[in-house]
Amino acid sequence: MSRNARLIYSPDYTQYYFNDEHPFNQRRLLLTHDLMSAYGLLTDADILPPRMATDDELALVHDRRYIDFVREQGHSDKELPAAASYGLGTEDVPCFPQMHEASARIVGGTLQAVDAVMTGRAEHAFNPAGGLHHAFRGRASGFCIYNDCSVAIAYMRKHWNARVLYIDTDAHHGDGVQWAFYDDPNVLTVSIHETGKYLFPGTGNLTERGDGSGYGYSVNVPLDAFTEDDSFLDVYRDLLPKLARGFQPDVILTQNGCDAHAYDPLTHLSCSMRIYQEIPRLAHQLAHEYCDGKWIAVGGGGYDIWRVVPRAWTLLWSEMSDQPLADGPLPVNWLARWQPLSEEKLPDRLFDTPFPPIPRRAEITEKNRVTLERAKMYAPITDGD
């Protein structure tokens, strides 16, 4: 059994905290770490603590005036007049104390994962606090202050001249990462997400394919609302091997938002826990086939923090660390610890009982198939023999 994987984790991640009513709640990381431990999937040697990203590292992607303002706002006892111009102080991204430090720690956690993998100290690394894919160069957006995914990619481009395959399976389009590398043919951004017709951020259309020498290196598959497991996985399994074969990446970075689950309160997809075993399984295979195993994973969306996130990211870590889990009852001690704190009845098994089929299943599946074929038209695709 290979344990050449590292989990980047600290309870200090919970300091990235907006307010009690906000849907982005990093308490989910405590539940996830505890479930991994309850399954016996973690040793002390598996865990690396995050570090703080430096201003110079953040400035690989973010404007220094923005970085300075985030720091100033986080040290002020009132909302500063310019906050709204930076996307702060909004319903999505309220201001909170020490917001620069909390955000820089998350970015530093992803850079810690990058360093471990790119220097060969680990084959794979997972920062569950990361995946803040909506932040832009000079503006917060969609619960995200700094974009750890974009900083990590820019960091790998600068220090290793790496060709990066970025795979985003969050239900929300990975807009901040896409736009950061929209004209770069050395970064292939792939986002499989719910159509933006009714969902934030409203982007990720088929026509967003890149610009200049990066044309074709932005690939979007906007899925129809109420997409289920089979259709989601058909798209994923068809697309990713062909892209990896055509692009020949040096490293794979996956954003593993788990808000495509039917229980998620903010989205309209209808997937089950099954996809959260299959998504990392294929990414793992592709990393070994094309990248000498170099695979960095981050978290992302996931707003049912009790029933979905812990199981989904435990399955990811199980795959990454070569400790496969089969369906069965969840650990009794985990359920006993967290059920009294949850308003939801926690699931008692690792996988979901099959959900009733969606009435429009055939129509949705066909629509997604057509979307997939259109998405592949200008992408760097290489079919197998």
KEKE-3310 file (N, C-alpha, C; in steps of 0.2 Angstrom, whole numbers, plus 5000, padded with zeros to 4 digits):
npx = (5004:5003:5008:5011:5006:5000:4991:4985:4983:4975:4967:4966:4961:4948:4947:4944:4931:4915:4901:4888:4877:4881:4883:4895:4905:4918:4918:4915:4928:4933:4924:4927:4940:4939:4931:4940:4950:4942:4940:4952:4962:4972:4988:5000:5011:5006:5001:5003:5006:4998:5006:5009:5005:5016:5016:5022:5020:5006:5005:5008:4996:4987:4983:4993:4988:4976:4979:4985:4974:4965:4972:4972:4958:4955:4961:4954:4941:4929:4919:4928:4927:4931:4928:4918:4921:4931:4925:4921:4913:4900:4885:4889:4903:4907:4915:4928:4937:4955:4956:4965:4975:4969:4965:4977:4983:4976:4979:4993:4992:4989:5000:5009:5005:5009:5023:5027:5023:5029:5043:5045:5044:5032:5020:5006:4995:4983:4974:4961:4955:4957:4953:4947:4940:4934:4939:4946:4959:4959:4948:4936:4925:4911:4912:4925:4941:4956:4963:4967:4969:4973:4984:4993:4994:5001:5012:5018:5020:5030:5041:5043:5041:5030:5018:5001:4987:4971:4957:4941:4927:4917:4901:4899:4905:4922:4927:4937:4949:4949:4949:4961:4971:4968:4974:4984:4993:4999:4992:4979:4962:4949:4932:4918:4902:4886:4875:4876:4864:4855:4862:4875:4892:4886:4894:4905:4901:4900:4906:4917:4932:4945:4959:4969:4985:4981:4969:4957:4961:4954:4941:4924:4910:4895:4882:4866:4853:4848:4856:4861:4871:4875:4875:4884:4896:4898:4901:4913:4922:4923:4929:4940:4952:4955:4958:4970:4978:4980:4985:4996:5001:5012:5008:4994:4980:4967:4951:4939:4926:4911:4897:4889:4880:4865:4859:4864:4861:4862:4863:4858:4860:4859:4867:4875:4884:4892:4899:4909:4918:4922:4927:4940:4946:4949:4956:4967:4972:4976:4985:4996:4998:5002:5009:5020:5014:5011:5000:4989:4976:4962:4949:4934:4918:4903:4890:4881:4886:4886:4881:4886:4899:4910:4910:4912:4925:4932:4932:4939:4952:4954:4956:4967:4977:4978:4970:4957:4940:4925:4907:4897:4893:4894:4908:4904:4908:4911:4898:4892:4898:4895:4882:4873:4876:4871:4858:4852:4848:4861:4869:4869:4878:4892:4889:4876:4859:4850:4844:4827:4823:4826:4812:4815:4826:4831:4830:4839:4851:4854:4855:4866:4875:4876:4881:4893:4900:4900:4909:4921:4925:4935:4945:4961:4961:4965:4962:4961:4969)
npy = (4994:5011:5025:5038:5051:5067:5076:5092:5101:5110:5115:5128:5133:5135:5149:5156:5163:5169:5173:5167:5164:5162:5152:5147:5137:5133:5123:5111:5106:5101:5091:5083:5079:5072:5061:5055:5051:5043:5032:5027:5032:5041:5045:5053:5056:5058:5071:5088:5104:5119:5134:5151:5160:5172:5189:5192:5179:5179:5190:5184:5182:5191:5209:5220:5231:5227:5216:5223:5231:5221:5216:5228:5230:5219:5222:5232:5240:5243:5243:5248:5262:5259:5246:5239:5241:5232:5220:5216:5216:5212:5202:5190:5190:5194:5206:5201:5199:5199:5194:5194:5186:5174:5170:5170:5159:5149:5149:5147:5134:5127:5130:5123:5110:5110:5112:5100:5090:5094:5094:5081:5075:5070:5060:5064:5077:5085:5098:5102:5114:5123:5128:5139:5146:5157:5170:5185:5195:5208:5208:5201:5187:5177:5170:5169:5176:5176:5168:5152:5142:5148:5155:5144:5138:5148:5149:5136:5137:5147:5142:5129:5129:5122:5112:5113:5104:5109:5103:5106:5101:5107:5112:5125:5136:5137:5151:5161:5155:5151:5164:5169:5162:5163:5166:5157:5144:5134:5131:5121:5123:5115:5114:5107:5109:5115:5123:5140:5147:5148:5149:5155:5158:5162:5161:5151:5146:5137:5144:5150:5149:5152:5163:5171:5164:5155:5150:5137:5131:5133:5124:5121:5113:5115:5108:5102:5107:5096:5085:5069:5055:5046:5053:5064:5057:5050:5061:5066:5055:5053:5065:5069:5059:5060:5074:5074:5066:5073:5085:5083:5085:5091:5091:5088:5097:5097:5103:5100:5103:5098:5101:5097:5087:5080:5084:5097:5113:5125:5122:5114:5101:5083:5073:5059:5051:5043:5049:5055:5046:5041:5052:5057:5045:5043:5054:5051:5040:5046:5055:5047:5041:5051:5061:5057:5054:5066:5075:5086:5091:5101:5107:5115:5121:5116:5114:5107:5103:5093:5081:5078:5084:5079:5065:5065:5071:5062:5051:5055:5057:5044:5038:5045:5041:5028:5019:5010:5012:5003:5003:5004:5004:5020:5026:5022:5030:5042:5046:5047:5057:5069:5069:5074:5088:5091:5098:5091:5074:5063:5053:5035:5027:5025:5027:5033:5029:5023:5037:5043:5042:5056:5063:5069:5062:5056:5066:5076:5069:5067:5080:5084:5076:5081:5094:5091:5086:5097:5105:5098:5102:5112:5109:5103:5089:5072:5057:5040:5025)
npz = (5000:4995:5004:4999:5000:5005:5017:5019:5032:5046:5061:5062:5050:5051:5054:5043:5041:5039:5045:5056:5049:5036:5021:5018:5027:5036:5046:5041:5038:5050:5053:5042:5043:5055:5051:5042:5051:5059:5051:5051:5041:5042:5048:5059:5051:5039:5038:5034:5040:5035:5028:5028:5014:5005:5002:4990:4983:4983:4974:4962:4956:4961:4962:4970:4977:4980:4989:4999:5003:5008:5019:5026:5028:5036:5048:5053:5063:5057:5042:5028:5017:5003:5002:4994:4981:4980:4980:4993:5009:5004:5002:4999:5001:5016:5026:5038:5054:5053:5040:5029:5034:5037:5024:5017:5023:5018:5005:5006:5011:5000:4992:5000:4997:4983:4984:4990:4981:4969:4972:4974:4987:4990:4981:4979:4985:4996:4999:5008:5012:5002:4985:4981:4969:4963:4965:4959:4950:4957:4965:4976:4976:4976:4989:4990:4993:4991:4977:4978:4969:4957:4961:4964:4952:4944:4952:4950:4936:4936:4944:4940:4927:4923:4913:4916:4920:4924:4933:4936:4945:4952:4956:4952:4940:4937:4936:4940:4939:4926:4919:4923:4916:4903:4891:4890:4883:4890:4901:4904:4907:4913:4916:4922:4925:4933:4922:4919:4918:4928:4939:4950:4944:4932:4921:4910:4898:4882:4872:4878:4876:4877:4873:4860:4859:4868:4864:4864:4875:4886:4892:4893:4900:4902:4912:4911:4922:4936:4932:4933:4941:4931:4919:4922:4925:4912:4904:4910:4910:4896:4892:4899:4898:4885:4884:4892:4886:4874:4878:4887:4901:4914:4927:4937:4943:4953:4957:4969:4972:4980:4978:4968:4972:4976:4988:4991:4996:4987:4974:4958:4954:4953:4959:4967:4981:4974:4963:4969:4972:4960:4952:4958:4956:4942:4940:4947:4940:4928:4932:4935:4923:4915:4922:4930:4942:4948:4957:4963:4974:4978:4989:4988:4983:4993:5002:5010:5024:5033:5029:5016:5013:5022:5019:5005:5003:5011:5004:4993:4999:5002:4990:4985:4994:4992:5000:4999:5001:5004:5002:5017:5034:5042:5053:5070:5081:5075:5071:5083:5089:5081:5077:5088:5086:5074:5064:5054:5050:5050:5037:5038:5031:5020:5006:4996:4998:4983:4973:4968:4951:4940:4931:4919:4914:4902:4892:4898:4898:4885:4881:4888:4882:4869:4872:4877:4865:4858:4866:4864:4852:4849:4857:4864:4859:4859:4852:4858:4853)
capx = (5000:5007:5005:5015:5001:5000:4985:4987:4977:4976:4961:4966:4958:4941:4947:4941:4924:4911:4896:4885:4872:4884:4883:4902:4906:4924:4917:4915:4934:4933:4920:4930:4946:4937:4929:4946:4953:4938:4941:4959:4965:4977:4993:5003:5016:5002:4998:5007:5002:4999:5010:5006:5007:5019:5013:5025:5017:4999:5005:5008:4990:4983:4985:4996:4984:4970:4982:4985:4967:4962:4975:4969:4951:4955:4963:4949:4935:4923:4920:4931:4923:4932:4927:4913:4925:4935:4920:4921:4907:4894:4882:4893:4910:4907:4922:4929:4944:4961:4954:4971:4979:4965:4965:4984:4984:4973:4983:4999:4991:4989:5007:5013:5004:5013:5030:5028:5023:5034:5049:5046:5043:5025:5017:5000:4994:4976:4972:4953:4953:4958:4948:4943:4941:4930:4942:4949:4965:4958:4941:4934:4919:4908:4915:4933:4945:4961:4962:4973:4970:4977:4991:4996:4996:5006:5018:5021:5023:5036:5046:5045:5039:5025:5011:4996:4980:4967:4951:4936:4921:4913:4894:4899:4910:4928:4928:4943:4955:4949:4951:4968:4975:4964:4978:4990:4992:5003:4987:4972:4957:4943:4927:4912:4898:4880:4874:4875:4858:4851:4867:4881:4893:4883:4898:4906:4898:4904:4910:4923:4937:4952:4960:4976:4988:4977:4962:4956:4964:4949:4936:4918:4905:4889:4878:4859:4850:4846:4860:4862:4877:4878:4877:4890:4902:4899:4905:4919:4926:4924:4933:4947:4957:4957:4962:4976:4982:4982:4989:5002:5003:5017:5005:4987:4977:4960:4947:4935:4919:4906:4891:4884:4876:4857:4858:4867:4856:4864:4864:4852:4862:4856:4871:4875:4891:4895:4903:4915:4923:4924:4930:4947:4949:4951:4962:4973:4975:4979:4992:5001:4999:5005:5013:5024:5010:5010:4993:4987:4969:4960:4942:4930:4911:4900:4886:4879:4893:4885:4879:4890:4907:4914:4910:4915:4932:4935:4933:4945:4958:4955:4959:4974:4982:4978:4967:4951:4934:4919:4901:4896:4891:4899:4910:4900:4911:4910:4891:4890:4901:4893:4874:4870:4877:4868:4850:4850:4849:4867:4868:4873:4882:4896:4886:4869:4853:4849:4838:4822:4826:4823:4808:4818:4832:4833:4831:4845:4857:4855:4857:4873:4879:4877:4885:4900:4903:4902:4914:4927:4927:4941:4950:4967:4959:4969:4958:4965:4970)
capy = (5000:5017:5031:5043:5056:5071:5080:5099:5102:5113:5117:5136:5134:5138:5156:5159:5163:5175:5174:5161:5163:5161:5145:5144:5135:5128:5118:5105:5103:5097:5085:5078:5077:5067:5055:5052:5048:5037:5026:5025:5033:5046:5045:5060:5057:5060:5078:5094:5110:5125:5139:5157:5163:5178:5194:5191:5174:5181:5194:5181:5183:5197:5215:5222:5236:5223:5213:5228:5233:5215:5216:5234:5229:5214:5225:5238:5238:5245:5242:5254:5265:5256:5238:5237:5241:5226:5214:5215:5219:5210:5197:5184:5190:5199:5207:5198:5201:5195:5191:5193:5180:5168:5169:5168:5153:5144:5149:5144:5127:5124:5130:5118:5104:5110:5111:5093:5086:5096:5092:5074:5073:5066:5060:5068:5081:5087:5104:5102:5121:5126:5127:5146:5147:5163:5176:5188:5198:5213:5208:5195:5185:5170:5167:5168:5182:5175:5162:5148:5138:5152:5156:5138:5137:5153:5147:5130:5140:5151:5139:5123:5129:5116:5112:5112:5102:5110:5100:5108:5098:5110:5114:5132:5137:5140:5157:5165:5152:5152:5171:5171:5159:5163:5166:5153:5137:5130:5129:5119:5124:5111:5115:5103:5113:5117:5128:5146:5150:5150:5148:5159:5165:5164:5160:5144:5144:5133:5149:5153:5144:5155:5169:5171:5157:5150:5147:5130:5128:5133:5119:5121:5108:5117:5103:5104:5106:5090:5080:5063:5052:5042:5058:5067:5053:5049:5067:5066:5049:5054:5071:5070:5055:5063:5080:5073:5063:5078:5091:5080:5089:5089:5090:5089:5101:5096:5107:5095:5105:5093:5104:5094:5082:5081:5087:5103:5118:5130:5121:5111:5095:5078:5067:5055:5050:5039:5052:5057:5040:5040:5058:5056:5038:5044:5059:5048:5036:5051:5058:5042:5039:5057:5066:5053:5054:5072:5076:5091:5091:5105:5107:5120:5121:5110:5118:5102:5102:5087:5074:5077:5086:5074:5058:5066:5072:5056:5046:5058:5055:5036:5036:5048:5038:5021:5015:5010:5011:5001:5005:5001:5009:5025:5024:5024:5035:5049:5048:5049:5064:5074:5069:5079:5095:5092:5098:5085:5067:5061:5047:5030:5023:5029:5029:5035:5024:5026:5042:5042:5045:5062:5062:5071:5059:5054:5072:5079:5065:5069:5087:5084:5073:5086:5099:5088:5085:5104:5107:5095:5104:5116:5108:5099:5082:5066:5051:5034:5020)
capz = (5000:4995:5008:4997:4999:5011:5018:5021:5037:5052:5063:5061:5044:5053:5055:5037:5044:5038:5050:5058:5044:5029:5019:5018:5034:5037:5051:5037:5038:5056:5052:5037:5046:5060:5048:5039:5057:5062:5046:5051:5035:5044:5053:5060:5046:5033:5038:5034:5042:5030:5029:5026:5007:5006:4997:4983:4981:4981:4969:4956:4953:4964:4962:4977:4980:4983:4994:5005:5006:5011:5025:5030:5030:5041:5054:5054:5066:5053:5035:5025:5011:4997:5002:4989:4975:4979:4981:5000:5012:5001:5005:4997:5004:5021:5029:5045:5057:5051:5034:5025:5037:5036:5017:5015:5026:5014:4999:5008:5011:4993:4990:5003:4993:4977:4985:4992:4975:4964:4974:4975:4994:4990:4974:4979:4991:4996:5004:5008:5013:4996:4980:4981:4962:4960:4966:4953:4952:4961:4968:4979:4973:4977:4995:4989:4994:4987:4973:4979:4963:4952:4963:4964:4945:4943:4956:4946:4930:4938:4947:4937:4920:4922:4910:4921:4918:4930:4932:4941:4945:4957:4952:4950:4935:4939:4932:4942:4936:4918:4916:4925:4911:4897:4884:4891:4881:4895:4906:4901:4912:4912:4921:4921:4930:4931:4917:4922:4916:4934:4944:4950:4942:4926:4915:4909:4892:4877:4868:4882:4874:4877:4868:4857:4859:4873:4861:4864:4881:4891:4890:4898:4899:4906:4912:4912:4929:4938:4930:4938:4941:4925:4914:4924:4924:4905:4902:4913:4908:4889:4890:4903:4895:4878:4885:4895:4880:4869:4882:4890:4907:4919:4934:4937:4949:4953:4961:4970:4975:4981:4978:4963:4976:4976:4995:4991:4996:4983:4967:4956:4951:4957:4959:4973:4983:4969:4958:4973:4972:4953:4950:4960:4954:4936:4940:4950:4935:4923:4935:4935:4916:4911:4926:4935:4949:4951:4958:4969:4975:4983:4990:4984:4986:4997:5007:5015:5028:5038:5025:5010:5012:5025:5015:4998:5004:5014:4998:4989:5002:5002:4983:4985:4999:4991:5005:4996:5005:5001:5005:5023:5039:5044:5060:5075:5085:5071:5071:5090:5090:5077:5076:5092:5084:5067:5063:5049:5051:5047:5034:5042:5027:5016:5000:4997:4995:4976:4973:4963:4945:4938:4926:4912:4913:4895:4889:4901:4896:4878:4880:4890:4877:4863:4875:4877:4858:4856:4870:4862:4845:4848:4863:4862:4860:4856:4854:4859:4847)
cpx = (5004:5004:5009:5010:5001:4993:4987:4981:4979:4969:4960:4963:4951:4941:4945:4934:4920:4906:4892:4879:4875:4885:4890:4905:4912:4924:4917:4922:4935:4930:4924:4936:4945:4935:4935:4949:4949:4939:4948:4963:4971:4982:4996:5008:5012:5000:5004:5003:5003:5004:5006:5009:5010:5015:5016:5022:5010:4999:5007:5002:4986:4986:4988:4992:4978:4973:4982:4979:4964:4965:4972:4962:4951:4957:4959:4943:4928:4924:4922:4927:4924:4931:4923:4917:4930:4931:4919:4915:4901:4891:4886:4900:4910:4914:4922:4936:4949:4959:4960:4974:4975:4965:4972:4986:4982:4977:4990:4998:4992:4996:5011:5012:5008:5020:5031:5028:5028:5041:5050:5045:5036:5023:5010:4999:4987:4976:4964:4951:4953:4952:4944:4944:4938:4934:4946:4956:4965:4952:4940:4927:4917:4911:4922:4936:4951:4960:4968:4974:4975:4984:4995:4999:5002:5013:5022:5024:5030:5042:5048:5043:5034:5020:5006:4989:4976:4960:4946:4929:4916:4906:4894:4905:4916:4931:4935:4949:4955:4952:4958:4973:4972:4968:4984:4990:4996:4998:4981:4967:4951:4938:4920:4907:4891:4879:4873:4869:4854:4856:4873:4887:4890:4887:4900:4903:4903:4908:4916:4928:4944:4953:4968:4979:4985:4970:4962:4958:4960:4943:4930:4913:4899:4884:4871:4857:4847:4850:4861:4869:4880:4880:4883:4896:4903:4903:4912:4924:4927:4929:4940:4953:4960:4961:4969:4981:4985:4986:4996:5005:5009:5014:4998:4984:4970:4956:4941:4929:4914:4899:4886:4880:4869:4856:4860:4862:4857:4863:4858:4854:4859:4860:4872:4883:4895:4900:4909:4920:4926:4928:4938:4950:4952:4957:4968:4976:4979:4985:4997:5003:5003:5010:5017:5020:5008:5003:4992:4980:4968:4952:4938:4923:4908:4897:4882:4884:4892:4885:4883:4897:4911:4915:4914:4923:4936:4937:4939:4952:4959:4958:4966:4979:4982:4975:4959:4945:4928:4913:4900:4894:4896:4902:4906:4902:4910:4903:4889:4893:4897:4885:4871:4871:4873:4860:4848:4852:4855:4866:4872:4877:4886:4893:4879:4864:4851:4843:4833:4825:4822:4818:4811:4824:4835:4835:4838:4851:4859:4857:4864:4878:4881:4882:4892:4903:4904:4908:4921:4929:4933:4947:4956:4966:4964:4965:4963:4965:4964)
cpy = (5006:5022:5037:5049:5061:5075:5087:5101:5106:5115:5125:5138:5137:5145:5160:5158:5169:5177:5167:5159:5161:5154:5142:5143:5130:5123:5111:5102:5099:5091:5080:5075:5071:5061:5052:5048:5042:5031:5024:5026:5038:5044:5052:5061:5060:5068:5083:5100:5115:5130:5146:5159:5170:5183:5193:5185:5175:5185:5191:5181:5189:5203:5217:5227:5232:5219:5217:5230:5227:5215:5222:5233:5224:5216:5231:5236:5240:5244:5248:5256:5261:5249:5236:5236:5235:5220:5212:5218:5217:5204:5190:5184:5196:5200:5204:5200:5196:5191:5189:5186:5174:5165:5167:5162:5147:5143:5146:5136:5124:5124:5125:5111:5104:5109:5103:5089:5088:5095:5085:5071:5069:5066:5064:5072:5084:5092:5105:5110:5125:5126:5134:5149:5153:5169:5179:5192:5204:5213:5201:5193:5178:5166:5167:5175:5181:5168:5157:5144:5142:5153:5150:5137:5142:5151:5141:5132:5143:5147:5132:5123:5123:5117:5109:5110:5104:5108:5102:5105:5101:5112:5121:5132:5140:5146:5161:5162:5152:5158:5172:5168:5158:5163:5162:5146:5132:5128:5128:5119:5120:5112:5111:5106:5113:5123:5135:5150:5152:5150:5153:5155:5167:5163:5153:5142:5141:5138:5152:5148:5146:5160:5168:5164:5152:5148:5140:5127:5130:5129:5119:5116:5110:5112:5106:5103:5099:5084:5075:5060:5050:5048:5062:5063:5051:5055:5067:5061:5050:5059:5070:5065:5058:5070:5079:5070:5068:5084:5089:5084:5086:5088:5091:5092:5100:5100:5102:5097:5099:5095:5102:5088:5085:5085:5094:5109:5124:5129:5116:5104:5089:5072:5064:5055:5046:5043:5055:5052:5040:5046:5058:5050:5040:5049:5056:5044:5041:5054:5053:5040:5045:5061:5063:5054:5060:5075:5080:5092:5097:5104:5111:5120:5115:5113:5114:5100:5095:5081:5073:5078:5081:5067:5059:5067:5066:5051:5049:5056:5048:5034:5039:5044:5030:5016:5015:5009:5008:5003:5001:5006:5014:5024:5026:5029:5042:5051:5050:5056:5070:5075:5074:5086:5097:5093:5093:5078:5065:5054:5042:5026:5028:5032:5030:5029:5027:5031:5040:5045:5051:5061:5064:5068:5058:5061:5076:5075:5067:5076:5088:5081:5078:5092:5097:5088:5092:5107:5104:5098:5108:5114:5103:5092:5077:5060:5045:5030:5016)
cpz = (5000:4999:5006:4996:5006:5011:5022:5026:5043:5055:5063:5054:5045:5054:5049:5038:5043:5043:5051:5052:5037:5027:5019:5025:5034:5042:5047:5037:5044:5055:5047:5040:5051:5057:5045:5045:5059:5057:5047:5045:5036:5049:5054:5054:5039:5032:5038:5036:5036:5032:5027:5019:5009:5001:4990:4980:4979:4975:4962:4952:4955:4963:4969:4980:4983:4989:5000:5007:5010:5018:5030:5033:5036:5048:5056:5058:5063:5046:5031:5018:5004:4996:4996:4982:4974:4980:4988:5003:5009:5005:5005:5001:5010:5024:5036:5047:5054:5044:5029:5028:5036:5028:5014:5017:5021:5007:5000:5009:5005:4990:4993:4999:4987:4979:4987:4986:4970:4966:4975:4982:4994:4982:4973:4985:4990:5001:5003:5009:5007:4991:4979:4974:4959:4961:4960:4955:4957:4964:4970:4976:4975:4983:4995:4989:4990:4983:4973:4973:4958:4954:4963:4956:4943:4946:4952:4939:4931:4940:4944:4930:4918:4917:4914:4918:4924:4928:4938:4940:4950:4952:4949:4945:4938:4936:4934:4939:4929:4916:4918:4920:4904:4890:4885:4889:4885:4901:4903:4907:4909:4917:4918:4927:4928:4927:4921:4921:4923:4940:4944:4947:4935:4920:4914:4903:4887:4873:4872:4881:4875:4872:4866:4857:4864:4870:4861:4871:4887:4888:4896:4896:4904:4906:4914:4920:4930:4935:4935:4937:4934:4919:4915:4923:4916:4902:4904:4911:4900:4888:4893:4900:4889:4879:4888:4890:4875:4872:4884:4896:4911:4926:4933:4944:4949:4959:4963:4974:4975:4981:4972:4966:4977:4983:4995:4991:4991:4976:4965:4952:4955:4957:4966:4975:4978:4965:4962:4974:4965:4950:4952:4957:4947:4936:4943:4944:4930:4926:4934:4927:4913:4915:4931:4942:4951:4951:4964:4969:4980:4984:4986:4988:4989:5003:5012:5019:5032:5034:5019:5010:5016:5021:5008:4999:5007:5008:4993:4992:5002:4995:4983:4988:4998:4997:5003:5001:5001:5005:5012:5028:5041:5051:5065:5080:5082:5072:5078:5092:5087:5076:5081:5090:5077:5067:5058:5052:5047:5043:5038:5038:5023:5009:5001:4994:4988:4977:4968:4957:4943:4932:4919:4911:4906:4891:4891:4899:4889:4877:4883:4885:4871:4866:4875:4870:4856:4860:4867:4855:4844:4853:4860:4863:4856:4857:4854:4853:4847)
residu = (MET:SER:ARG:ASN:ALA:ARG:LEU:ILE:TYR:SER:PRO:ASP:TYR:THR:GLN:TYR:TYR:PHE:ASN:ASP:GLU:HIS:PRO:PHE:ASN:GLN:ARG:ARG:LEU:LEU:LEU:THR:HIS:ASP:LEU:MET:SER:ALA:TYR:GLY:LEU:LEU:THR:ASP:ALA:ASP:ILE:LEU:PRO:PRO:ARG:MET:ALA:THR:ASP:ASP:GLU:LEU:ALA:LEU:VAL:HIS:ASP:ARG:ARG:TYR:ILE:ASP:PHE:VAL:ARG:GLU:GLN:GLY:HIS:SER:ASP:LYS:GLU:LEU:PRO:ALA:ALA:ALA:SER:TYR:GLY:LEU:GLY:THR:GLU:ASP:VAL:PRO:CYS:PHE:PRO:GLN:MET:HIS:GLU:ALA:SER:ALA:ARG:ILE:VAL:GLY:GLY:THR:LEU:GLN:ALA:VAL:ASP:ALA:VAL:MET:THR:GLY:ARG:ALA:GLU:HIS:ALA:PHE:ASN:PRO:ALA:GLY:GLY:LEU:HIS:HIS:ALA:PHE:ARG:GLY:ARG:ALA:SER:GLY:PHE:CYS:ILE:TYR:ASN:ASP:CYS:SER:VAL:ALA:ILE:ALA:TYR:MET:ARG:LYS:HIS:TRP:ASN:ALA:ARG:VAL:LEU:TYR:ILE:ASP:THR:ASP:ALA:HIS:HIS:GLY:ASP:GLY:VAL:GLN:TRP:ALA:PHE:TYR:ASP:ASP:PRO:ASN:VAL:LEU:THR:VAL:SER:ILE:HIS:GLU:THR:GLY:LYS:TYR:LEU:PHE:PRO:GLY:THR:GLY:ASN:LEU:THR:GLU:ARG:GLY:ASP:GLY:SER:GLY:TYR:GLY:TYR:SER:VAL:ASN:VAL:PRO:LEU:ASP:ALA:PHE:THR:GLU:ASP:ASP:SER:PHE:LEU:ASP:VAL:TYR:ARG:ASP:LEU:LEU:PRO:LYS:LEU:ALA:ARG:GLY:PHE:GLN:PRO:ASP:VAL:ILE:LEU:THR:GLN:ASN:GLY:CYS:ASP:ALA:HIS:ALA:TYR:ASP:PRO:LEU:THR:HIS:LEU:SER:CYS:SER:MET:ARG:ILE:TYR:GLN:GLU:ILE:PRO:ARG:LEU:ALA:HIS:GLN:LEU:ALA:HIS:GLU:TYR:CYS:ASP:GLY:LYS:TRP:ILE:ALA:VAL:GLY:GLY:GLY:GLY:TYR:ASP:ILE:TRP:ARG:VAL:VAL:PRO:ARG:ALA:TRP:THR:LEU:LEU:TRP:SER:GLU:MET:SER:ASP:GLN:PRO:LEU:ALA:ASP:GLY:PRO:LEU:PRO:VAL:ASN:TRP:LEU:ALA:ARG:TRP:GLN:PRO:LEU:SER:GLU:GLU:LYS:LEU:PRO:ASP:ARG:LEU:PHE:ASP:THR:PRO:PHE:PRO:PRO:ILE:PRO:ARG:ARG:ALA:GLU:ILE:THR:GLU:LYS:ASN:ARG:VAL:THR:LEU:GLU:ARG:ALA:LYS:MET:TYR:ALA:PRO:ILE:THR:ASP:GLY:ASP)
# end
